[in-house]
C-alpha cells in the first residue's frame, strides 16, 4: 500500500519522534512510505523544555527517517498544505501518532481534508486518549479528532477503555508498546559506571521528562527509608518540565545530596544505554500512566523495573518476575519494594525474566494491526486496501 505517516520526526527530539522513526522503518519494509513532519510542533511559549530539536552537537539518531517538515500545529494554512501533500501521495492509509488533545484540531482537520474525495483510511496509534494532565477542553477536542478516524491502535487496556468511553463503536486493536532497539546494546555495569563517572554500590535510575504525574517527589520521599536499609543512590536523568528547584530543595531538606545524582537535561541517544546499563533497576513511581515507552527502553537493555500500578504498566511489568508493582502515591510501599529487591538479591533473576519477556514486543504486530484496521475500514466502504 501507499502509506503516509504524519507526525513528529527528526530533527525533533523525544520519545514520539523515536517511536515514529521505528514505526516508519517497520512500515517501509512492506509498503511505500511518505513521512510528513512538523516544522513547528509547539509554539515557544507553550513548550516547557529547553528545545524541541536535536542539538547540533548531538549524534544523529540511530533510527532516522526522511521526512518533509511541512506541518505547523497552529497554522491552518499548513494543515491544508499537509493534507494536499498527503493526497498527492495517493495513500490507502494515513497514520497519525496521537498523544494529547493539543494536536486534535490539527490532526483532525488534516485527516478530514486528506481523506476528502479519495479512499484513504485514517488510523490513529494512541499513546493516550485522555491526557495525564487534564483540562475542560480535552474531551471535545479528542472527539473532534476521533470523528475523522477509521480505527485506533491502543497500547494498553487503559487506553482502550478511555477510547471506548468516548467512541464506543470505534474499531480498535490492542498492541503493547514495542521494544525500542535504537539505543545500542547493554554494557557491563562497571564499564558503564566508569564512563559516567559513577562508583560501585546500589544504583537506581529515574529516566525521562520530569512532570508532576511521573512522581519523582514520591521516590524522593521514599529514599530516606530505603537508605536506612540499602545505601541506594538514584540517578535522575531527564529534562525538567516543571520547577527543577523544587526537587533540589527536597533533596537538600532531607539531606540526600550524596544519594541523588541529577542529570537534569535531555540525554542524547548515545547516553541512554550507558545510564540503563549502569543502573541495577529502573524506577517509575508514576501517579498516572497509560503505558510507558521507558519500560520498553529498560526491557531492551535488560533492566528490571519497579513501577506503580497505574494505566497499563502492570500489563508489561510482571510483578515478582520482571520487577515489582506497587500502589501509586505511596512512598512507604515504594520503599518496601526497593528494599526487598536488594535484600532478596532479585536482580539476576529479574534480568533473566526481562530477556525472556521482551521477545514478545516486536514491531510486527503493530504493523499488522494498522493493516487489519485499514482493510476492515475498506471493507465497510467497499474499497479494499491493496
C-alpha positions as CSV (number, residue, x, y, z in Angstrom):
1,X,0.0,0.0,0.0
2,X,0.9,3.7,-0.2
3,X,1.1,4.8,3.4
4,X,1.5,8.3,4.7
5,X,2.7,8.9,8.3
6,X,2.0,12.3,9.8
7,X,3.8,13.3,13.0
8,X,6.9,14.2,14.8
9,X,10.3,13.2,13.2
10,X,14.0,14.1,13.3
11,X,15.4,16.7,13.8
12,X,12.8,17.0,16.5
13,X,13.7,15.0,19.6
14,X,11.9,13.0,22.2
15,X,10.0,9.7,22.5
16,X,7.3,10.4,19.9
17,X,9.9,11.2,17.2
18,X,11.8,8.0,18.2
19,X,8.6,5.9,18.1
20,X,7.6,7.3,14.7
21,X,11.0,6.6,13.3
22,X,11.0,3.0,14.2
23,X,7.3,2.6,13.2
24,X,8.1,4.1,9.8
25,X,11.1,1.8,9.4
26,X,8.8,-1.2,10.1
27,X,6.1,0.0,7.7
28,X,8.6,0.7,4.9
29,X,9.6,-3.0,4.9
30,X,6.1,-3.8,3.5
31,X,4.7,-0.6,2.0
32,X,5.6,2.6,0.1
33,X,6.0,5.3,2.7
34,X,5.8,9.1,2.8
35,X,6.5,10.8,6.1
36,X,5.2,14.4,6.8
37,X,6.6,16.0,9.9
38,X,6.3,19.3,11.8
39,X,8.2,22.4,11.0
40,X,6.9,23.7,14.3
41,X,5.4,21.3,16.8
42,X,4.8,23.7,19.8
43,X,5.0,27.5,19.9
44,X,7.8,28.5,22.1
45,X,5.6,29.9,24.9
46,X,3.8,26.6,25.3
47,X,6.9,24.4,25.2
48,X,8.0,23.6,28.8
49,X,11.5,22.3,27.9
50,X,14.7,23.9,26.6
51,X,14.3,23.0,22.9
52,X,12.2,20.8,20.6
53,X,15.2,19.9,18.4
54,X,18.2,17.6,18.5
55,X,21.2,19.7,19.3
56,X,23.8,20.4,16.6
57,X,26.5,18.6,18.6
58,X,24.3,15.6,19.4
59,X,24.9,12.4,17.4
60,X,22.3,11.6,14.7
61,X,19.7,9.2,16.0
62,X,20.1,5.5,15.0
63,X,16.6,5.4,13.7
64,X,16.4,8.3,11.4
65,X,13.8,8.7,8.6
66,X,13.4,11.0,5.6
67,X,10.6,13.4,6.5
68,X,9.2,16.5,5.0
69,X,8.8,19.3,7.6
70,X,5.6,20.9,6.5
71,X,3.1,20.9,9.4
72,X,2.6,23.7,12.0
73,X,0.4,22.8,14.9
74,X,-1.2,26.3,15.0
75,X,-1.3,27.2,11.3
76,X,-4.5,26.1,9.4
77,X,-2.7,27.1,6.1
78,X,0.0,24.5,6.9
79,X,-2.8,21.9,7.7
80,X,-4.2,22.5,4.2
81,X,-0.7,22.1,2.6
82,X,-0.1,19.0,4.6
83,X,-3.4,17.5,3.5
84,X,-2.7,18.3,-0.1
85,X,0.8,16.8,0.1
86,X,-0.7,13.7,1.6
87,X,-3.3,13.5,-1.2
88,X,-0.6,13.7,-3.8
89,X,0.9,10.5,-2.4
90,X,-2.3,8.7,-3.2
91,X,-2.4,6.9,0.1
92,X,-4.6,4.0,1.0
93,X,-3.7,4.6,4.7
94,X,-2.8,7.7,6.7
95,X,-1.2,7.0,10.1
96,X,-1.0,9.5,13.0
97,X,0.6,9.1,16.4
98,X,-1.8,10.7,18.8
99,X,-0.9,11.5,22.4
100,X,-2.6,14.8,23.5
101,X,-5.6,16.9,22.7
102,X,-3.4,19.9,21.8
103,X,-2.9,18.3,18.4
104,X,-6.6,17.3,17.9
105,X,-7.6,20.3,15.9
106,X,-4.5,20.0,13.6
107,X,-4.7,16.2,13.2
108,X,-8.5,16.0,12.9
109,X,-8.6,18.7,10.2
110,X,-5.6,17.3,8.2
111,X,-7.3,13.9,8.3
112,X,-10.6,15.2,7.0
113,X,-9.0,17.2,4.2
114,X,-6.6,14.4,3.2
115,X,-9.5,11.9,3.0
116,X,-11.7,14.2,1.0
117,X,-12.6,12.6,-2.3
118,X,-10.4,9.6,-2.0
119,X,-10.4,6.2,-0.3
120,X,-7.7,6.8,2.3
121,X,-8.3,5.4,5.7
122,X,-7.0,7.2,8.8
123,X,-5.5,5.2,11.7
124,X,-4.5,6.7,15.0
125,X,-1.8,5.0,17.1
126,X,-2.8,6.2,20.5
127,X,-0.4,6.7,23.4
128,X,-3.2,8.4,25.3
129,X,-6.8,9.3,24.6
130,X,-7.3,11.2,27.8
131,X,-4.1,13.1,28.8
132,X,-2.4,12.8,32.2
133,X,-2.8,16.5,33.0
134,X,-6.4,17.3,32.1
135,X,-8.3,20.4,31.0
136,X,-12.0,21.1,30.3
137,X,-11.3,21.1,26.5
138,X,-9.8,17.6,26.4
139,X,-13.0,15.7,25.6
140,X,-14.4,17.9,22.9
141,X,-11.1,18.2,21.2
142,X,-10.4,14.5,21.3
143,X,-13.9,13.8,20.0
144,X,-13.3,16.1,17.1
145,X,-10.1,14.2,16.2
146,X,-11.6,10.8,16.6
147,X,-14.6,11.6,14.4
148,X,-12.1,11.7,11.4
149,X,-10.6,8.3,12.3
150,X,-11.4,4.8,10.9
151,X,-9.6,2.8,13.5
152,X,-7.3,3.1,16.5
153,X,-4.3,1.0,17.7
154,X,-4.0,1.3,21.5
155,X,-1.1,0.1,23.5
156,X,-2.8,-0.7,26.8
157,X,-6.2,-1.8,28.2
158,X,-6.4,1.6,30.0
159,X,-6.2,3.5,26.7
160,X,-8.7,1.1,25.1
161,X,-11.1,1.7,27.9
162,X,-10.7,5.5,27.6
163,X,-11.3,5.3,23.8
164,X,-14.4,3.2,24.1
165,X,-15.9,5.5,26.7
166,X,-15.6,8.3,24.2
167,X,-16.3,6.4,21.0
168,X,-17.9,3.0,21.8
169,X,-18.1,1.9,18.2
170,X,-14.5,2.8,17.2
171,X,-12.7,-0.2,15.6
172,X,-9.5,-0.9,17.7
173,X,-6.6,-3.3,18.2
174,X,-4.6,-3.6,21.4
175,X,-0.9,-4.0,20.7
176,X,1.6,-3.5,23.6
177,X,4.2,-0.8,23.1
178,X,7.0,-2.4,21.1
179,X,10.6,-2.6,22.3
180,X,12.9,0.3,21.4
181,X,16.0,-1.1,19.8
182,X,17.6,2.2,18.8
183,X,19.8,2.9,21.8
184,X,22.6,0.3,21.3
185,X,23.3,-2.6,23.5
186,X,23.8,-3.1,27.2
187,X,27.3,-2.6,28.5
188,X,28.8,-4.3,31.6
189,X,27.7,-2.3,34.6
190,X,31.2,-1.5,35.8
191,X,32.1,-0.2,32.3
192,X,29.0,2.0,32.1
193,X,29.6,3.4,35.5
194,X,33.2,4.2,34.7
195,X,32.1,6.0,31.6
196,X,29.6,8.1,33.6
197,X,32.0,8.7,36.5
198,X,29.9,6.6,38.9
199,X,31.4,4.3,41.5
200,X,30.1,0.9,42.8
201,X,27.1,0.4,45.1
202,X,23.3,0.1,44.7
203,X,22.2,2.4,41.9
204,X,18.6,3.1,40.6
205,X,17.5,5.1,37.6
206,X,14.7,7.6,37.2
207,X,14.6,8.3,33.5
208,X,12.7,10.7,31.2
209,X,11.0,14.1,31.3
210,X,10.1,15.2,34.8
211,X,6.4,16.2,35.2
212,X,4.1,16.1,38.2
213,X,2.4,12.8,37.1
214,X,5.7,11.0,37.0
215,X,6.0,11.0,40.8
216,X,9.7,11.9,41.3
217,X,8.7,13.5,44.6
218,X,7.3,10.1,45.7
219,X,10.6,8.5,45.0
220,X,12.5,11.2,46.9
221,X,10.1,10.8,49.9
222,X,10.8,7.1,49.9
223,X,14.5,7.4,49.7
224,X,15.3,8.1,53.4
225,X,13.5,4.9,54.4
226,X,15.3,3.0,51.6
227,X,18.7,4.3,52.7
228,X,18.1,3.1,56.3
229,X,18.4,-0.4,54.8
230,X,20.2,-0.1,51.5
231,X,22.8,2.6,50.6
232,X,21.0,3.4,47.4
233,X,21.9,6.2,45.0
234,X,19.4,7.4,42.4
235,X,20.3,9.0,39.0
236,X,17.6,11.4,37.9
237,X,18.3,11.6,34.1
238,X,15.9,13.8,32.2
239,X,14.8,17.3,31.4
240,X,12.6,19.1,33.9
241,X,9.2,20.2,32.6
242,X,8.4,21.7,35.9
243,X,10.4,23.6,38.6
244,X,13.7,21.8,39.0
245,X,14.4,23.8,42.1
246,X,11.6,22.2,44.0
247,X,13.2,18.8,43.7
248,X,16.7,20.1,44.6
249,X,15.2,21.7,47.6
250,X,13.6,18.4,48.7
251,X,16.9,16.7,48.3
252,X,18.6,19.3,50.4
253,X,15.9,19.4,53.1
254,X,16.1,15.6,53.5
255,X,19.9,15.6,53.5
256,X,20.0,13.4,50.4
257,X,22.7,15.3,48.5
258,X,25.0,12.3,48.4
259,X,22.2,10.0,47.3
260,X,20.7,11.8,44.3
261,X,22.6,12.5,41.1
262,X,20.9,15.0,38.9
263,X,21.5,14.7,35.1
264,X,18.9,17.4,34.5
265,X,18.9,17.5,30.7
266,X,17.7,15.6,27.7
267,X,20.0,12.7,27.2
268,X,21.3,12.2,23.6
269,X,20.7,8.7,22.3
270,X,24.3,7.5,22.8
271,X,23.9,8.2,26.5
272,X,20.7,6.3,27.1
273,X,22.2,2.8,27.1
274,X,25.0,3.8,29.4
275,X,22.6,5.0,32.1
276,X,20.4,1.9,31.9
277,X,23.5,-0.3,31.9
278,X,24.9,1.5,35.0
279,X,21.6,1.0,37.0
280,X,20.5,-2.1,38.9
281,X,16.9,-1.2,38.4
282,X,14.7,1.5,36.8
283,X,12.0,3.1,39.0
284,X,8.8,4.6,37.6
285,X,6.8,6.0,40.5
286,X,4.1,7.4,38.3
287,X,0.8,8.8,39.7
288,X,-0.9,8.2,36.4
289,X,0.0,6.5,33.1
290,X,-1.4,4.7,30.1
291,X,1.8,2.8,29.1
292,X,5.4,3.9,29.1
293,X,8.0,3.7,26.4
294,X,10.5,3.9,29.2
295,X,9.6,0.4,30.3
296,X,10.4,-0.8,26.7
297,X,13.7,1.0,26.7
298,X,14.5,-0.7,30.0
299,X,13.5,-4.1,28.7
300,X,15.6,-3.7,25.6
301,X,18.6,-3.1,27.9
302,X,17.7,-6.0,30.2
303,X,16.9,-3.7,33.1
304,X,14.3,-4.7,35.7
305,X,11.6,-2.1,36.6
306,X,9.9,-1.1,39.8
307,X,6.7,0.8,38.9
308,X,3.3,1.8,40.2
309,X,0.0,0.1,39.4
310,X,-1.4,2.7,37.1
311,X,-2.6,2.5,33.5
312,X,-1.1,-0.3,31.6
313,X,2.3,-0.5,33.4
314,X,1.3,-3.7,35.3
315,X,0.4,-5.3,31.9
316,X,4.0,-5.1,31.0
317,X,6.0,-5.2,34.3
318,X,5.3,-8.6,35.7
319,X,5.1,-8.3,39.5
320,X,7.7,-10.6,41.1
321,X,9.1,-11.6,37.7
322,X,10.5,-8.7,35.8
323,X,10.1,-6.2,38.6
324,X,7.8,-5.1,41.3
325,X,4.5,-3.2,41.1
326,X,3.3,-1.0,44.0
327,X,0.3,1.3,44.6
328,X,0.7,4.8,43.3
329,X,1.5,7.8,45.5
330,X,2.7,5.6,48.4
331,X,6.3,6.3,49.4
332,X,6.2,3.5,52.1
333,X,5.1,0.9,49.6
334,X,7.7,2.0,47.1
335,X,10.5,1.9,49.7
336,X,9.5,-1.6,50.8
337,X,9.7,-2.8,47.2
338,X,13.1,-1.3,46.6
339,X,14.4,-2.7,49.9
340,X,13.0,-6.1,49.0
341,X,14.7,-6.0,45.6
342,X,18.1,-5.6,47.2
343,X,17.6,-7.7,50.3
344,X,16.3,-10.7,48.3
345,X,19.0,-10.1,45.6
346,X,16.4,-10.3,42.8
347,X,18.5,-8.5,40.1
348,X,19.9,-11.5,38.2
349,X,16.6,-13.4,38.3
350,X,14.6,-10.4,37.1
351,X,17.1,-9.6,34.3
352,X,16.8,-13.2,33.0
353,X,13.0,-12.8,33.0
354,X,13.2,-9.5,31.2
355,X,15.3,-11.1,28.5
356,X,12.6,-13.7,28.0
357,X,9.6,-11.4,28.3
358,X,10.9,-8.8,25.8
359,X,10.8,-11.2,22.9
360,X,7.1,-10.7,22.5
361,X,7.3,-7.0,22.0
362,X,8.3,-6.7,18.3
363,X,7.0,-4.0,15.8
364,X,5.4,-6.6,13.5
365,X,2.1,-6.8,15.5
366,X,1.8,-3.0,15.3
367,X,2.2,-3.0,11.6
368,X,-0.3,-5.9,11.3
369,X,-2.8,-4.1,13.4
370,X,-2.6,-1.0,11.2
371,X,-3.1,-3.2,8.1
372,X,-6.0,-5.0,9.6
373,X,-7.8,-1.9,10.6
374,X,-7.3,-0.3,7.2
375,X,-8.6,-3.4,5.5
376,X,-11.7,-3.6,7.7
377,X,-12.4,0.1,7.1
378,X,-12.1,-0.5,3.3
379,X,-14.4,-3.5,3.6
380,X,-17.0,-1.4,5.3
381,X,-16.9,1.2,2.5
382,X,-16.5,-1.4,-0.3
383,X,-12.9,-0.3,-1.1
384,X,-10.4,-3.0,-0.1
385,X,-6.8,-1.9,0.5
386,X,-4.3,-3.3,-1.9
